[in-house]
Amino acid sequence: MSDHRNSSVDHLQVIGFGAAALGIPIAADRQGRLTDLLGRGCVFFDSRRPREWTSLGYDILSNSAGADFLVGIDPAGAFAEALDTPQARSLLAAGTRPVPLPTASVFLHDLAGRVAEHLAGLGDEVRFGSRVDHIVVEPGGVFRSHDAQGRTLARSRHAVLAVGAAPRPAGAGWLTSEAFLRGHCLTHAKTAVAEGHRIRIVGGSHSAFSVAGMVLREWGDELTTGQVWIDARRPVRLYGANLKDRHSPADVVDPDTGEVNRFCGLRGPARDLYQAVVRGDERRVLLTEGGGEPRPAVRPELTVSAQGYRARPVPVRTEQGEVLVGPTDPAVDRDGRLLDARTGNPVPGLFALGLGYRHIAPDGTAGYPRAALNIFHGDAADRILATL
């Protein structure tokens, strides 16, 4: 066991052990720093048990390339054996094509197990079934995490929030795309379709078109014209490989790669469905973009919210109770540093990794989230590690 266990202060605690959180040990291994980082003391917390680990367990295709799930892993590093599994080979063979997310989920579950085993072998740990309720920053800058009963769970010089994201609030009685795409609403949806109810999907994201695609896949023969309504509150964005694919002033060109709508544009089957609807080839789906007037419902609607995600709250405050990171809409800069809700400046030693955080560009403007697993396991984790 490493010497840090004789100290009351770890070097790092990571709140969460989902897909994004794996980026910290993966990037450290890639940089040749894993043993050194763990030797100074690291602890991961996850409120779930290992058997409850279901990251990306959605019954749809990804909105990213299959190979993107593998690029962060050093093929000669501590986790190289994760690349030699059937699911990893499937991801690699897909190359730039989307892949079934259940395949990616199985791969990530296996990878998480290997990371947890490696941590334990070096005297660090993943504390499964342990929920961090809030964090207090001591006057000296040490982060003290607490459970809901106020008991101290760990103290560390640095902390990373990687607790994942939750669907944005939905209207009363609405389903969420999160639940729908995990297969939790199939009976409800089947009944609605059979009774002729309109399926209204609020949002124009990959999740929204994936919900529509699932409805078409499961009950397409029963649907009537316009029975599925995608109510996109903003113009729908499509992914493009380079600048020539930009079609609208609202499209975002990634400054690093030149890709258009890199993190928010539709790809694969979701893009194909959008284009079929726009051409008039798919008449079972009605699409409205930009917040137009709601179409009257002839019969009651089943409404599915696909309005994106926001970070799960882990409040961070001072000993005096001043809120540094609030429960809603936390922001990070390009280096992954969480911003003080009072001043807008980075909180020293505090970072976030994963979906749902509002990103602030270097010029102070709000940038769009850099949300992709290859970013969380790559550049975003690298930037955090650069300061540890």
N, C-alpha and C positions, 0 to 999 in steps of 0.2 A: 504494500500500500504506500502511496506517495506521501512525502513529508507534510504536504499541505493539510492533511487531516489532523495534525497537531495544532493547527491554527483555527481560530474562530471565524476567519474571513477567507472565503474562496476568492479566486481571481474572477470567476464568471459564473453567473447563473442564467439559464435560458428558460423562459417560461413558455412551455409548449414543447411537444416532441412530434409534431406533425410533419408534413412534407417539406414545408419551408424551413423549419428548424434544423432539419438535417443538413442544410447548407453550411452551418458553422463547422461541424467536424469534417464534412466533405471538402470544403475549401481549405481548411487547415492541413488536411492530409495532402491535398494537391500542392500546397506550398511547402511541404516538408516540415510543418510546424506542429503537427498533431500531438506528438509525444510531449513536446515542450509546453503546449497550451494546457493539456490535461494534467501535466505534472505540477502546474501551478494551481490546480483546483477548479474543477467545473462540475456543476450539477444541473441536470435538466429536470423539469417538473412537467407532468402530464396528468390531467384529471382522469383520463381514461385508463383502463387496464389494457395490456397488450392485445388481448383478443377483441377489444372494441375499436381497434385502429382501422378506420374505414376511409382514410383520405382518398379522394378522387374516385370513390366507389359509385359512379354514375353510369347508367346503362345507355351511354351515347358515345359518339366519337369525340376525340379531343379537338380543340381549336388550335392546336399547335402540332408541330412535326413530331413524329415518333422518336426520332433520334435526339430531340431536345431533352428528353428525360434522362439521357445517359451522359451528356457532354461534360458535366461537372466532375465526373468520377475519374480519378487517376487510374489508368489500366495497370499501373505497376505499384499501386498504393495499397493501403490497409484494407480497402473495401473492393479490391479488384475482383474477388470471387463472385460478387453480386452481378458482374457483367457476364458470367458464364452460367446463365440460367435460361430456361426456355422462354420466359417472359422478356428477359433482356434481349435475347436474340430476335424475338418478334419486333421489339421496339427498334432495334438497329436495322432490321430488314425493311422496315417501313420508310426509313430515310426521311424525306421531307413530307410524307403523307400523314394525315391524321390517323390515329390509332384508337381502338376501343379503350375507353378509360378504365374498365375493369382490368385490362392487361397491365396498364400503367399502375393501377392501385396494388395489384399483387406484387409487382416489382418493387414498389416503394415500401410495402409492408416487409418484404424480405430484407431490403436494404436497412430499414429501421432496426430490425432485429440484429443485424450484423453490427450496426453502429452501437447499439445498447450493449451487446456482448463485448465489444472492444473497449468501451468506456469502463465497464465493470472490471475487465482484466487489468486496467491501469489504475484502479482505485477510485475511479469516478463512478457516477451512477445516474440512472434515470429513475426518478421516484414516481412510478406509476400510481394512479389512484390518489394523487396529491394535488389539490387545487389551490393555487395562489389567489387569494381574495384581493389583496392590495399590497402595495410596496411603499415603504417609508424611507426617505432619504435622510440619513443621519447628517449632522453638521459637518462631519469630515468627508462627506461624499460617498459613504458606504450605503449600499442598497440592502435594506432589510425586508424580506418578503414575509407575509403573514397569511395564515389561513383565516377562514371566516370567524373563528373563535378568538382571533387576535394572537395566536401562538406564533412565535418566530419559526420560520421554516429554514431560512438560510440568510447569510450575510455575505455580500460580495462587493468587489471594487467596480465591477461592470455588470450590466444586465441587458439582456435582449428579450423583448416581447415578441413571441412567435406563436400566439395562441390561436391563430386562424381567424376566420371571418364568419359572420352570420348574415343571412339575408336581410336586406333593408326592410323596414317595417311594411307590412301589407295591410290592406283594408280589412275591415271586420268580415269574417267568413271566407276570406280568400285563402287559397292554397299558395304555397311557395314553389318556385321552380326547383329549389333544393330538395324538397320532399318529393315532388313529382318525379324528378329524374333519378331519384334513388328507388323508385318503384313503390313508394308508400301510399300512393293515391290511385292506384290502378282500378280498384273496385269502384271508387267514387266516380272516376272519370268514365268508366265503362257504362255506368248507370246513366250519367248525364248525356252521353252520346246516344244511347239507346232511346232515351226519352226526348231526343231532338233538341236538347238545350245547346245554346251556343257556348263554345269554349273560348273565352276571352283571355288573351295573354298580354299582360301589361309590361311593355319593355321591348327593345329592339336589339338585344344582345344575342350572343351565341346561345345562351341559356334559353332565351325566348324562342328562337327558331328551332332549338333542339326539342323543346316541349311540343311545338307544333309538329315536328317530324315524328316524335314518338306517338302522338295522337293519330297521325296518318298511317304510321306503321301498324299500329294495333287495331284500329277501327276504321281504316280508310274506306272500306266498301260500304260502311253505314252512313258516311257523312254526306250532307247536302251542300250545295253551293253556298260558300260564305259561312259555314257553320263554325269554322275556326277563325277567330279574329285576332290578329297580332296588332295590338294598339301601341305602336312605338311612339313614345313621347318626343323623341328627337329623330332627325334623319338617320337612317340606318347606315353604318359604315362598313365598307368592305376592305379586306386585306389586299395589299399590293406589294409585289416584290421590290419595286423601285419607283422612282419619281414619275415615270410615264404612266403609272397606274393611278395617279392622283386625279380625281374627277370633280372634286368639290373643294371650295375654300375651307370648309370645315374639316377636311382630312388632315391628319397629323403625320408629318414626315419625321421619322426617327433620326435624330442627329448622328447617331452612331453607325447605323446600318443603311440609311436611305429607304428603309421599308415604310410603306404607307399604312397607317393605322395598325402598327405592329402588335399592340397589346389589346386593341378593342375591335379590330375588323373581323368580319365573318370570313371563315375559310371552310373548305370541304363541303359536307352535306348542308350545313346551315347556309352557306353562300349559294349553293345550287338551288335550295328551296326559295330563297329570296328572289333570285333571278327568274325562276319559274313563275312565281307569283306576279312579278312586275311585267313579264312578257304576256301574262294572261293564260299561261299553260296550266296553272294549278288554280282552278276556280273554287276548290273547297276551302281555300284560305283567303281571307280578306285582310288587306294590309292598309293601315293608315299610319302616316309618318308626320312627326312634328307637332303633335298635340292638337289635331283637328277635332272637330265636334264629334262627340260620341255617337255612334250609330244606334238607333233605337233597337232594343231587343224584342223580338216577337215573342220569345219565351224566356223563362228565367235563364240566367247565365251562370256558368261555372267559371270563376275568375282565378287565374294563376298569376301571381306576381313574379316577374323576372326583372327586377329593377336593380340588380347588382348586389354587392356585399359591402358591409362595413366591419371594421375591426372589432373583435370582441373586447369588451372593456376590462382593463386591468388598471384601476386608478393608481396614480403615483402622487404622493404628497410629501410635504415636509413634516418634521416633528411637530411643528406648530399647526398643522392641518391645512396649510396652503396647498391648493391643487396645482401640481405641475403638469400632469397629463390627465385630462378628464375622461369621463366614461364614453363620450361621443366625439366623433370626427377628429381623432388625433392626427397630427401632421408630422411628416419626416422630411428631411432634406435629401439631396441626392446621395449622400454618404450614409443614409440609413439612421441618422441621429434624430431622436425624438425631440420635438420642439416644445419648449416651455409655453404652456397656455397663457401665461401672464405676459411674457416678453416677446415671444416668437423666436427666441434664441435657443440653440441646442442645449439640452440638459447634459452636462458632462458625464460620460460613461454610460449613457442610456440609449439603446438602439431598438429598432423594430424591424421585423422581417416577415413578409407575407402579404396576403391580400388585405384590402380594406383601409389602408392608410392613405391620407391625402398627401400627395407628393409636392414639395415646394422646390421649384427650379432655382439655380444659383442667382438669378436676377430677382428673386423674391416673389415671382408669380407662381400660381398654383399649376403644377404640371399634371399630366394624366398619369395614373398609376402604372408603374413598370411591372406588370403582373404576369409573370411566366416562370415556370419552375427552373428553366435554365438560367434565368436572372437570379432567382433566389439561391441557387446552388453555385452561381458564378459570380458576376460582377458585384451584386449586392452584398453577398457574404464576404467577398474580397475586400470591399470598402470598409466593412465593419471590422474585419480582422486587422486591417492596416493600423487601427488605433488601439488594439489590445496588446 
